[in-house]
Amino acid sequence: MLKTVRLLAAAGIVVLVVLSLLAPPGVSAAPPGKIKIGFMFGLTGAASPIGPLQRDGAKLAVKEINAAGGVKIGGKKVPVEFVVKDDETKPDIAIRRFRELLDEERVDVVIGQTFAPISAALNKEVKKTPVAYFPVNVVAITMFEKNEMAESTFAIHGAAYSIGYAGASYIINTLKHKNIVFFGPAYAFGRDQWAGAKAAIEKYGAKVEYIESPVGTSDYTSYLLKVAEMKPDIVMMAHWGVDAINVLKQASETGLKKKTRIWFNWMTNAFGKGVPPQALEGVYSLMSWYYDMKGFNDQAIVKAADEFAKKYQKEYKEPPDPYAAMAYIGTKEALRAIELAQSTDPKAIAKAVMSSPKFDSMKGPGTWRVDHQPIFKYGAFVVIGKGEAERKDKQWDLVRIVGAYTGEDYLPPLASLGY
């Protein structure tokens, strides 16, 4: 009898060993006790107008998932924890914080970033030390090149190239303007937008002139006077952060706004509320999303925006910024990926996302492409700035939705990225 028991025990051990060898990497026999996320944004420095808003959107996603019991792994609901780091809007600091998140905090996934150069630097780190990485900011188009994108990096907010392409396409095809000045900042974010605008202008046909200003310019008078001398139908402005607020203010103060139509490439609540109503009034922009979609022709999007805005306002007492919304969507996607993979292994997560690339969002359905950026039903929304008389809320009623950019060509062709 004793011999039989020993034989059965030995057989059981063999079975367990075989099963463990057959299990996919990262899948443990028992569900983990928790999922740990490393959030990292530009909470100080040049990105500080946006970073805290992204953090808040990401935290709300975790709160909702935990309220529903957590991430389902191995038949068990696993709670989600997070730790927050400040990259200080500096790539070298970001890399140090990234190492801390992996080596000291032992996080399962990294979500964050506000500035594109930092996302690019961390994507390179992920190639050396694989971890699931979900940047939620707008990144450089070169990051999506086949030889550049890490296997486990997924960038929910796309590239600045698309902003320029969609803006120029709308200007030419819908507003019917053929004489354009593109005015951008002298760094990758502005130049990626310029590359996209040039592609659209070459495709649809228009005259364009290009000027750029150094990042951190405080006085745009000379540039804006030069734009006025060019007498364009419309000027595309590609600035970001404090520069965005300054250039919009000064376009009004110098009288340029009365002489030509202004198209501000990429608006956020944070920028819009920093500009006087008279400077924002009548300015066309693209936004990745807006909290008040009243008047938009897709009622499902109007309803989804309203529901998310109410949840966010209840939590933070102000409407969600587009960057908060994208951080929320990106965090939900990262946790959906872990649940799909039933694992925190980065290879398993990457495989799971590409095997089930479709998801839903406040921007409409999204589908991950092979280059790890999603195509949404609505790539971006077209808005017009409101003046003081039109605003129901003086601080937050900033723009009205007048359209959207849809279609596969919102993203650059895969062939141009080496696929």
C-alpha positions as CSV (number, residue, x, y, z in Angstrom):
1,M,0.0,0.0,0.0
2,L,2.8,2.4,1.0
3,K,4.6,1.6,-2.3
4,T,1.4,2.4,-4.2
5,V,1.0,5.8,-2.5
6,R,4.6,6.7,-3.2
7,L,4.2,5.8,-6.9
8,L,1.0,7.9,-7.1
9,A,2.8,10.9,-5.4
10,A,5.7,10.6,-7.8
11,A,3.4,10.4,-10.8
12,G,1.6,13.6,-9.6
13,I,4.9,15.5,-9.3
14,V,5.8,14.4,-12.9
15,V,2.4,15.6,-14.2
16,L,2.8,19.0,-12.4
17,V,6.3,19.4,-13.9
18,V,5.1,18.6,-17.4
19,L,2.1,21.0,-17.1
20,S,4.4,23.8,-15.9
21,L,6.7,23.2,-18.9
22,L,3.7,23.3,-21.3
23,A,2.3,26.5,-19.9
24,P,2.9,29.7,-21.9
25,P,5.6,32.0,-20.6
26,G,4.4,34.3,-17.9
27,V,1.4,32.1,-17.0
28,S,1.7,30.9,-13.5
29,A,-0.2,28.0,-12.0
30,A,-2.1,30.3,-9.8
31,P,-3.3,33.9,-10.6
32,P,-1.1,36.7,-9.2
33,G,-2.1,38.4,-6.0
34,K,-2.2,41.8,-7.8
35,I,-1.4,43.6,-11.1
36,K,0.9,46.5,-10.6
37,I,1.1,49.4,-13.0
38,G,3.8,52.0,-13.2
39,F,2.4,55.4,-14.2
40,M,4.9,58.0,-15.4
41,F,4.0,61.4,-16.7
42,G,5.5,64.9,-17.1
43,L,4.2,66.1,-13.7
44,T,6.7,68.9,-13.6
45,G,8.7,70.8,-16.2
46,A,7.4,71.8,-19.7
47,A,4.8,69.0,-19.8
48,S,3.2,69.9,-16.5
49,P,0.0,71.5,-17.9
50,I,-0.9,68.1,-19.4
51,G,0.9,65.4,-17.3
52,P,-1.3,65.6,-14.2
53,L,-4.5,65.4,-16.3
54,Q,-3.2,62.2,-17.9
55,R,-2.4,60.8,-14.5
56,D,-6.0,61.5,-13.4
57,G,-7.5,59.8,-16.4
58,A,-5.4,56.7,-15.9
59,K,-6.2,56.5,-12.2
60,L,-9.9,56.7,-13.0
61,A,-9.6,53.7,-15.3
62,V,-8.0,51.7,-12.5
63,K,-10.6,52.8,-10.0
64,E,-13.4,51.5,-12.3
65,I,-11.7,48.2,-12.9
66,N,-11.1,47.6,-9.2
67,A,-14.7,48.6,-8.5
68,A,-15.7,45.7,-10.8
69,G,-13.4,43.3,-8.9
70,G,-10.2,43.7,-10.9
71,V,-8.7,41.9,-13.9
72,K,-9.9,38.4,-14.4
73,I,-7.0,35.9,-14.5
74,G,-7.4,32.2,-14.1
75,G,-11.0,32.5,-13.1
76,K,-10.2,34.9,-10.3
77,K,-10.6,38.7,-10.1
78,V,-7.1,40.2,-9.4
79,P,-6.9,43.8,-8.0
80,V,-4.8,46.5,-9.7
81,E,-2.3,48.6,-7.9
82,F,-0.3,51.5,-9.3
83,V,2.7,53.7,-8.5
84,V,3.2,57.1,-10.0
85,K,6.5,58.6,-11.1
86,D,7.3,62.1,-12.5
87,D,9.6,62.0,-15.5
88,E,10.1,65.8,-15.1
89,T,9.8,66.1,-18.9
90,K,13.4,65.0,-19.3
91,P,14.4,61.8,-21.2
92,D,17.4,61.0,-18.9
93,I,15.2,61.3,-15.8
94,A,12.5,59.2,-17.5
95,I,15.0,56.4,-18.2
96,R,16.1,56.4,-14.6
97,R,12.5,56.3,-13.3
98,F,11.7,53.5,-15.8
99,R,14.5,51.4,-14.3
100,E,13.1,52.1,-10.8
101,L,9.7,50.9,-11.9
102,L,11.1,47.7,-13.2
103,D,13.8,46.9,-10.7
104,E,12.5,48.3,-7.5
105,E,8.7,48.5,-7.9
106,R,8.5,45.3,-10.0
107,V,5.6,46.7,-12.1
108,D,3.9,44.5,-14.7
109,V,3.1,47.3,-17.2
110,V,4.3,50.8,-17.7
111,I,1.8,53.5,-18.9
112,G,2.5,57.1,-19.4
113,Q,4.5,59.9,-21.1
114,T,3.6,63.4,-22.1
115,F,6.4,64.3,-24.5
116,A,7.2,62.4,-27.6
117,P,11.0,62.2,-27.2
118,I,10.6,60.5,-23.8
119,S,8.3,57.8,-25.3
120,A,10.9,57.2,-28.0
121,A,13.6,56.8,-25.4
122,L,11.5,54.4,-23.3
123,N,10.5,52.4,-26.4
124,K,14.3,51.7,-26.9
125,E,14.6,50.6,-23.3
126,V,11.6,48.2,-23.8
127,K,13.5,46.6,-26.7
128,K,16.4,45.9,-24.3
129,T,14.3,45.0,-21.3
130,P,10.9,43.8,-22.5
131,V,7.8,44.9,-20.5
132,A,4.3,45.8,-21.6
133,Y,4.5,49.5,-22.4
134,F,1.5,51.7,-23.3
135,P,2.5,55.3,-24.1
136,V,-0.7,57.5,-24.1
137,N,0.7,60.7,-25.6
138,V,1.2,61.6,-29.3
139,V,4.5,60.1,-30.3
140,A,7.0,60.5,-33.2
141,I,6.1,58.8,-36.4
142,T,9.6,57.2,-36.5
143,M,8.6,55.1,-33.5
144,F,6.1,53.2,-35.6
145,E,8.7,52.1,-38.1
146,K,9.0,48.3,-38.3
147,N,12.5,48.2,-37.1
148,E,11.9,50.7,-34.3
149,M,8.7,49.6,-32.5
150,A,9.3,47.3,-29.6
151,E,7.3,44.1,-29.6
152,S,5.4,45.0,-26.4
153,T,4.9,48.8,-27.0
154,F,1.4,49.9,-28.0
155,A,0.8,53.7,-28.5
156,I,-2.9,54.5,-28.2
157,H,-2.6,58.2,-29.2
158,G,-0.9,57.8,-32.6
159,A,1.7,60.2,-34.2
160,A,1.9,63.9,-34.8
161,Y,2.1,63.1,-38.6
162,S,-1.6,62.3,-38.5
163,I,-2.4,65.7,-37.0
164,G,-0.8,67.5,-39.8
165,Y,-2.2,65.2,-42.5
166,A,-5.8,65.3,-41.3
167,G,-5.7,69.1,-40.7
168,A,-4.3,69.9,-44.2
169,S,-6.8,67.4,-45.8
170,Y,-9.7,69.1,-44.1
171,I,-8.5,72.6,-45.0
172,I,-8.2,71.7,-48.7
173,N,-11.2,69.4,-49.2
174,T,-13.8,70.9,-46.8
175,L,-12.8,74.5,-46.2
176,K,-11.6,74.8,-49.8
177,H,-8.5,76.8,-49.0
178,K,-5.5,76.5,-51.4
179,N,-3.1,79.1,-50.1
180,I,-1.6,77.9,-46.8
181,V,1.1,78.9,-44.4
182,F,2.4,76.2,-42.0
183,F,3.9,77.7,-38.8
184,G,5.4,75.2,-36.4
185,P,7.9,74.8,-33.6
186,A,11.5,73.7,-34.5
187,Y,11.4,70.2,-33.0
188,A,10.1,66.7,-33.8
189,F,6.4,67.3,-32.8
190,G,6.1,70.3,-35.1
191,R,8.1,68.7,-37.9
192,D,6.2,65.5,-37.9
193,Q,3.0,67.6,-38.3
194,W,4.6,69.4,-41.2
195,A,5.5,66.0,-42.8
196,G,1.9,65.0,-42.6
197,A,0.6,68.3,-43.9
198,K,3.0,68.2,-46.8
199,A,1.8,64.7,-47.7
200,A,-1.8,65.9,-47.8
201,I,-0.9,69.0,-49.7
202,E,0.9,67.0,-52.3
203,K,-2.0,64.6,-52.6
204,Y,-4.8,67.1,-52.9
205,G,-3.0,70.1,-54.3
206,A,-2.4,73.5,-52.6
207,K,0.2,76.2,-52.3
208,V,2.1,76.2,-49.0
209,E,4.9,78.1,-47.3
210,Y,6.7,77.0,-44.1
211,I,8.2,78.9,-41.2
212,E,9.2,77.7,-37.8
213,S,10.1,79.2,-34.4
214,P,12.4,78.0,-31.6
215,V,10.7,76.1,-28.8
216,G,10.1,78.4,-25.9
217,T,9.6,81.6,-27.9
218,S,7.9,84.2,-25.8
219,D,7.4,86.9,-28.4
220,Y,5.9,85.7,-31.8
221,T,5.4,89.2,-33.2
222,S,8.0,89.0,-35.9
223,Y,6.8,85.6,-37.1
224,L,3.1,86.6,-37.1
225,L,3.9,89.8,-39.0
226,K,5.7,87.7,-41.6
227,V,2.7,85.4,-41.9
228,A,0.5,88.4,-42.5
229,E,2.8,89.6,-45.3
230,M,2.4,86.2,-47.0
231,K,-1.4,86.8,-47.2
232,P,-2.4,83.1,-46.9
233,D,-6.1,81.9,-46.9
234,I,-5.3,80.1,-43.6
235,V,-2.3,79.6,-41.3
236,M,-1.7,76.2,-39.6
237,M,-0.1,76.5,-36.2
238,A,1.6,73.4,-34.7
239,H,2.7,74.6,-31.3
240,W,2.3,72.9,-28.0
241,G,2.2,73.7,-24.3
242,V,2.9,77.2,-23.2
243,D,4.0,78.0,-26.8
244,A,0.5,77.1,-28.0
245,I,-1.1,79.5,-25.6
246,N,1.3,82.3,-26.4
247,V,1.0,82.0,-30.2
248,L,-2.8,82.0,-30.1
249,K,-2.9,85.0,-27.8
250,Q,-0.5,86.9,-30.0
251,A,-2.2,86.0,-33.3
252,S,-5.2,87.9,-31.8
253,E,-3.1,90.8,-30.3
254,T,-1.2,91.4,-33.6
255,G,-4.3,91.5,-35.7
256,L,-3.4,88.4,-37.7
257,K,-6.6,86.7,-36.8
258,K,-8.6,89.5,-38.5
259,K,-6.5,89.1,-41.7
260,T,-6.5,85.3,-42.2
261,R,-8.2,82.2,-40.8
262,I,-6.4,80.5,-38.0
263,W,-6.1,76.7,-37.9
264,F,-4.6,75.5,-34.6
265,N,-3.5,71.9,-35.2
266,W,-4.0,70.2,-31.9
267,M,-6.2,71.7,-29.2
268,T,-6.7,70.6,-25.6
269,N,-8.8,72.0,-22.8
270,A,-5.6,73.0,-21.0
271,F,-4.5,75.2,-23.9
272,G,-8.0,76.5,-24.7
273,K,-8.7,77.8,-21.3
274,G,-5.3,79.6,-21.2
275,V,-6.4,81.7,-24.2
276,P,-8.8,84.7,-23.9
277,P,-12.2,83.9,-25.5
278,Q,-11.7,86.7,-28.1
279,A,-8.4,85.0,-29.2
280,L,-10.0,81.5,-29.4
281,E,-13.2,82.6,-31.1
282,G,-13.5,81.3,-34.7
283,V,-10.2,79.4,-34.5
284,Y,-10.4,76.0,-36.2
285,S,-8.7,73.0,-34.5
286,L,-8.4,69.3,-34.3
287,M,-8.9,67.5,-31.0
288,S,-8.4,63.9,-30.3
289,W,-11.7,64.0,-28.3
290,Y,-13.9,66.6,-26.5
291,Y,-16.0,66.2,-23.5
292,D,-19.1,68.0,-24.9
293,M,-20.1,66.4,-28.2
294,K,-23.5,68.0,-28.4
295,G,-24.5,68.5,-32.1
296,F,-22.3,65.7,-33.4
297,N,-24.2,63.4,-35.7
298,D,-23.2,60.1,-34.1
299,Q,-25.4,59.8,-31.0
300,A,-23.5,56.8,-29.6
301,I,-20.4,59.1,-29.4
302,V,-22.4,61.9,-27.9
303,K,-23.7,59.5,-25.2
304,A,-20.3,57.9,-24.5
305,A,-18.6,61.4,-24.1
306,D,-21.4,62.5,-21.8
307,E,-21.1,59.4,-19.6
308,F,-17.3,59.7,-19.3
309,A,-17.4,63.4,-18.7
310,K,-19.9,63.0,-15.8
311,K,-17.7,60.3,-14.2
312,Y,-14.6,62.4,-14.5
313,Q,-16.2,65.6,-13.3
314,K,-17.6,63.7,-10.2
315,E,-14.1,62.6,-9.4
316,Y,-12.1,65.7,-10.3
317,K,-14.6,68.6,-10.4
318,E,-13.7,69.7,-13.9
319,P,-14.3,68.4,-17.4
320,P,-11.8,65.8,-18.8
321,D,-9.1,67.0,-21.1
322,P,-8.5,65.0,-24.3
323,Y,-5.2,63.8,-22.9
324,A,-7.0,62.5,-19.7
325,A,-9.4,60.6,-22.0
326,M,-6.6,59.0,-24.0
327,A,-4.8,58.0,-20.8
328,Y,-8.1,56.4,-19.6
329,I,-8.5,54.5,-22.9
330,G,-4.8,53.5,-22.9
331,T,-5.0,52.2,-19.3
332,K,-8.1,50.2,-20.1
333,E,-6.4,48.7,-23.1
334,A,-3.3,47.7,-21.1
335,L,-5.5,45.9,-18.6
336,R,-7.7,44.3,-21.3
337,A,-4.5,43.0,-22.8
338,I,-3.4,41.4,-19.6
339,E,-6.8,39.8,-19.2
340,L,-6.7,38.5,-22.8
341,A,-3.2,37.1,-22.3
342,Q,-4.0,35.7,-18.9
343,S,-0.5,36.7,-18.2
344,T,1.8,39.7,-17.5
345,D,4.5,38.3,-19.8
346,P,5.2,41.0,-22.4
347,K,5.3,38.6,-25.3
348,A,2.0,37.0,-24.3
349,I,0.4,40.4,-24.0
350,A,1.7,41.5,-27.4
351,K,0.4,38.4,-29.0
352,A,-3.0,38.7,-27.2
353,V,-3.5,42.3,-28.4
354,M,-2.7,41.5,-32.0
355,S,-5.0,38.4,-31.9
356,S,-7.9,40.4,-30.5
357,P,-7.1,43.9,-31.9
358,K,-10.7,45.4,-31.8
359,F,-11.9,47.4,-28.8
360,D,-14.4,50.1,-28.0
361,S,-13.9,53.6,-26.7
362,M,-15.4,57.1,-26.4
363,K,-13.8,57.8,-29.9
364,G,-15.7,54.9,-31.4
365,P,-14.4,51.4,-32.2
366,G,-10.7,51.1,-32.4
367,T,-8.5,48.5,-34.1
368,W,-4.8,48.0,-33.4
369,R,-2.7,47.9,-36.6
370,V,0.4,45.8,-37.1
371,D,2.5,48.9,-36.3
372,H,0.9,49.1,-32.8
373,Q,-1.1,52.2,-33.3
374,P,-4.9,52.0,-33.4
375,I,-7.2,53.3,-36.1
376,F,-10.4,54.7,-34.5
377,K,-13.7,55.3,-36.2
378,Y,-13.1,59.0,-35.6
379,G,-9.4,59.8,-35.9
380,A,-9.9,63.4,-34.6
381,F,-12.7,65.9,-34.2
382,V,-12.9,69.3,-35.9
383,V,-13.8,72.1,-33.6
384,I,-14.3,75.9,-33.7
385,G,-13.4,78.1,-30.7
386,K,-16.2,79.8,-28.9
387,G,-16.3,83.5,-28.0
388,E,-17.4,84.8,-24.7
389,A,-21.0,85.4,-25.8
390,E,-21.5,81.8,-26.9
391,R,-20.1,80.2,-23.8
392,K,-22.5,78.8,-21.2
393,D,-19.5,78.1,-18.9
394,K,-16.9,80.9,-19.1
395,Q,-14.0,78.6,-18.1
396,W,-14.7,75.3,-19.8
397,D,-17.2,75.8,-22.7
398,L,-14.3,76.3,-25.1
399,V,-15.3,74.9,-28.5
400,R,-18.1,73.4,-30.5
401,I,-17.8,70.2,-32.6
402,V,-18.4,70.8,-36.4
403,G,-17.1,67.5,-37.8
404,A,-14.6,64.7,-37.6
405,Y,-11.8,63.2,-39.6
406,T,-12.5,59.6,-40.5
407,G,-10.9,57.0,-42.7
408,E,-7.9,54.8,-42.9
409,D,-5.7,57.6,-44.3
410,Y,-5.7,59.3,-40.8
411,L,-2.7,57.0,-40.2
412,P,0.3,56.8,-42.5
413,P,0.4,53.9,-45.0
414,L,2.0,50.8,-43.5
415,A,4.3,50.5,-46.5
416,S,5.9,53.9,-45.5
417,L,6.8,52.5,-42.1
418,G,8.5,49.4,-43.6
419,Y,5.6,46.9,-43.3
